[in-house]
Amino acid sequence: MKLELETYMPSEAEGITEVSQATVRNWRRAGYLPRPKGHARYTIADLLFQVAMRAQVARGVTPEAAAKYSGDIARAMFHSMIWSEKAYSEETYALALATVEIPAARVDRLKEAMGDQFNLATMERLTALGNIAEVAERTFVLAGLKSSNWLIIWANGELEFYYDGDDFEDRFFGETVYDEYVQGPVILFCLGAMAKMVLDRLPRAAIRLAPEAQ
């Protein structure tokens, strides 16, 4: 299975990101965004970068500073996004589902363990999603990276990602009033929620089958 990113027109991008094309042009002229070759078309990677920029600028971060963080934020949001069915075209998901093979012995063990809660169709869909997500990780150079849930931009400009199982209560809520990283505004982003927001706005799925795979 070969995957590629869907593209979106500028008018579609504006509706997804809530960043006006005038602002995009200003950010390009300032060097915060790359200049397109030919007519502007955007992939989900471009849109997530713009969403990250807007989220920070709306909270008082300068565009120059926001541009430094937006690549990491966009990458983390995309990593979260690939584990959602909504990220993939119907053709992509159908192909993955058609190739799912679950050994009968495993089905029997799960039926015995889960009883009436076991649902074969649900198991097949989750398996298909896991298979596509692994392909997406390899295709878009995410394999081996952890998917972060939270991002904190501390008052001193330090950027810090947090993952499942991380305990940041001491650092975030501890006795830290004398530390420069909390002496000023602290910005907290829930990356999974931001990714879902973008997915819900897409007119078409972000990831599709490459032409040679159809």
QUIFENPE-V24334 format. One record per residue. N is the residue number from 1. PSI is psi in whole degrees, -180 to 180 (NA if undefined). OMEGA is omega in degrees with one decimal (999 if undefined). Layout:
BEGIN
[[N PSI OMEGA] [N PSI OMEGA]]
END
This chain:
BEGIN
[[1 126 177.5] [2 133 -175.8] [3 156 172.3] [4 167 -178.0] [5 136 173.1] [6 156 175.9] [7 154 -175.1] [8 145 177.7] [9 158 178.8] [10 -40 179.5] [11 -37 177.1] [12 -41 -179.0] [13 -41 -178.9] [14 -40 178.7] [15 -31 -179.0] [16 -45 -172.2] [17 -21 -172.4] [18 25 173.6] [19 121 -178.2] [20 154 178.4] [21 -28 175.0] [22 -42 177.6] [23 -40 177.6] [24 -44 179.6] [25 -40 177.7] [26 -43 179.2] [27 -36 177.1] [28 -48 -178.7] [29 -33 -180.0] [30 -7 178.4] [31 10 -179.7] [32 -22 178.4] [33 148 177.2] [34 150 176.6] [35 134 -179.2] [36 155 173.5] [37 116 -176.4] [38 -149 -178.9] [39 139 -176.9] [40 125 170.3] [41 143 -173.0] [42 140 169.7] [43 175 179.4] [44 -31 177.8] [45 -43 177.4] [46 -44 -177.0] [47 -41 179.5] [48 -35 176.1] [49 -44 179.0] [50 -40 177.1] [51 -43 178.8] [52 -42 177.2] [53 -50 -177.2] [54 -44 -178.3] [55 -39 -179.6] [56 -46 -178.5] [57 -37 179.2] [58 -19 -179.7] [59 18 171.9] [60 0 177.3] [61 137 178.3] [62 150 177.5] [63 -37 179.9] [64 -46 178.7] [65 -40 -178.9] [66 -37 -179.3] [67 -31 -179.4] [68 -32 -176.2] [69 -22 -167.2] [70 -31 177.7] [71 -45 179.0] [72 -41 179.6] [73 -46 -179.6] [74 -42 179.6] [75 -42 179.6] [76 -39 177.7] [77 -42 179.6] [78 -40 179.0] [79 -39 176.3] [80 -37 -174.7] [81 -35 -174.2] [82 -9 176.8] [83 17 175.7] [84 137 177.1] [85 -32 -176.5] [86 -19 -177.4] [87 -18 -170.1] [88 146 176.0] [89 160 -179.9] [90 -38 -179.5] [91 -40 179.8] [92 -47 -177.8] [93 -39 -180.0] [94 -41 178.5] [95 -43 179.3] [96 -41 -178.9] [97 -35 -178.4] [98 -22 -177.3] [99 3 -180.0] [100 128 175.0] [101 116 179.8] [102 119 -178.2] [103 139 -178.4] [104 -36 -179.4] [105 -39 178.9] [106 -41 177.6] [107 -44 -179.3] [108 -42 179.9] [109 -41 -179.2] [110 -38 176.5] [111 -41 -179.9] [112 -39 -177.3] [113 -36 -172.5] [114 -18 179.0] [115 -132 -176.7] [116 -16 -178.6] [117 -14 -178.7] [118 134 178.0] [119 113 -175.5] [120 -41 -178.6] [121 -41 178.3] [122 -41 179.1] [123 -41 179.6] [124 -40 179.6] [125 -42 179.6] [126 -38 177.5] [127 -43 178.3] [128 -43 179.7] [129 -43 178.3] [130 -40 179.3] [131 -44 179.8] [132 -43 -178.0] [133 -37 177.5] [134 -39 175.9] [135 -43 179.6] [136 -41 178.8] [137 -43 179.4] [138 -42 -175.8] [139 -42 -173.6] [140 24 170.8] [141 51 176.0] [142 -6 -176.6] [143 134 177.9] [144 -9 179.1] [145 144 175.4] [146 144 177.4] [147 117 -175.9] [148 152 -179.0] [149 -34 -175.0] [150 150 172.5] [151 133 174.7] [152 131 169.2] [153 110 -175.7] [154 167 -175.2] [155 -27 -179.4] [156 8 178.3] [157 -5 179.0] [158 135 179.5] [159 135 -177.0] [160 126 176.8] [161 147 175.8] [162 146 -173.0] [163 168 175.5] [164 132 178.2] [165 -16 177.4] [166 142 177.1] [167 105 -178.5] [168 14 -178.6] [169 -42 -179.6] [170 -42 -178.2] [171 -35 -175.0] [172 -36 -174.0] [173 3 -176.7] [174 -172 179.9] [175 88 -170.0] [176 15 -171.5] [177 -19 -179.6] [178 0 -178.9] [179 134 -175.2] [180 -23 -175.9] [181 -12 174.3] [182 6 -179.3] [183 72 -177.4] [184 -176 -178.6] [185 136 175.1] [186 129 -176.2] [187 129 -178.6] [188 126 179.1] [189 131 169.9] [190 102 -170.0] [191 -36 177.9] [192 -41 179.1] [193 -39 177.9] [194 -40 178.1] [195 -43 179.3] [196 -39 178.8] [197 -45 -179.9] [198 -45 179.1] [199 -41 -177.9] [200 -20 -178.5] [201 -11 -174.3] [202 132 174.7] [203 -23 176.9] [204 154 -178.9] [205 147 -174.4] [206 -27 -175.0] [207 134 -177.0] [208 170 174.3] [209 137 172.2] [210 148 -175.0] [211 -40 -177.6] [212 -14 -178.5] [213 -9 -175.8] [214 NA 999]]
END
